[in-house]
Amino acid sequence: MNDLRRQLAPGLSGVNVGITVLLVILAWPLALLMIAYIFFGQKVGVDLGRPATLVTFFARLKTALRAGIAAFNKPSA
């Protein structure tokens, strides 16, 4: 099981490429997300091998979205 967790880390691995190929066949928009994960997952701090990183990522995303909405709704001077 530890080997699978290492394979699911962001980057080119056999498991990640296999999942991407399967997603291209079944649902290409999800394949694009998987490709983005492979190349940019480490930069944004997401690792499918460690599910706790997903919670942190979505918490940061929620905070950023709320700040963006607040700045957009702020009346102009």
C-alpha positions in Angstrom: 0.0 0.0 0.0 2.9 2.4 0.7 4.1 1.9 -2.8 0.7 3.0 -4.2 0.8 6.1 -2.0 4.2 7.0 -3.5 2.8 6.4 -7.0 -0.1 8.8 -6.4 2.2 11.7 -5.5 2.3 14.5 -8.0 4.6 13.7 -10.9 4.9 11.2 -13.7 4.4 7.7 -12.5 2.9 4.6 -14.0 -0.3 4.9 -11.8 -0.8 8.6 -12.6 -0.3 8.0 -16.4 -2.7 5.0 -16.3 -5.4 7.0 -14.5 -5.0 9.8 -17.0 -5.3 7.5 -20.0 -8.4 6.0 -18.4 -9.9 9.4 -17.8 -9.2 10.5 -21.4 -11.3 7.6 -22.6 -14.1 8.1 -20.0 -14.3 11.8 -19.3 -11.7 14.1 -20.9 -12.4 17.1 -18.6 -11.3 15.0 -15.6 -8.2 14.0 -17.6 -7.3 17.6 -17.9 -7.6 18.0 -14.1 -5.4 14.9 -13.6 -2.8 16.4 -16.0 -2.8 19.6 -14.1 -2.4 17.6 -10.8 0.6 15.8 -12.3 2.4 18.9 -13.3 1.2 21.5 -10.6 0.1 19.4 -7.7 3.3 19.8 -5.8 3.3 23.6 -6.2 -0.2 24.0 -4.8 0.4 21.4 -2.0 -1.9 18.6 -3.1 -0.9 15.0 -2.8 -3.5 12.2 -3.5 -1.2 9.8 -1.5 -1.9 11.9 1.6 -5.6 12.8 1.8 -5.0 15.4 4.6 -3.4 17.7 2.0 -6.8 17.9 0.2 -8.5 19.3 3.3 -5.8 21.9 3.6 -6.0 22.8 -0.1 -9.8 23.2 -0.1 -9.6 25.3 3.1 -7.1 27.6 1.4 -9.2 27.7 -1.7 -12.4 28.6 0.3 -10.5 31.4 2.0 -9.2 32.8 -1.3 -12.7 32.6 -2.9 -14.3 34.5 0.1 -11.6 37.2 -0.1 -12.1 37.6 -3.8 -15.9 37.8 -3.5 -15.5 40.4 -0.6 -13.1 42.5 -2.7 -15.4 42.3 -5.7 -18.5 43.3 -3.7 -16.7 46.2 -2.0 -18.2 49.5 -3.1 -15.9 51.7 -5.1 -14.9 55.1 -3.6 
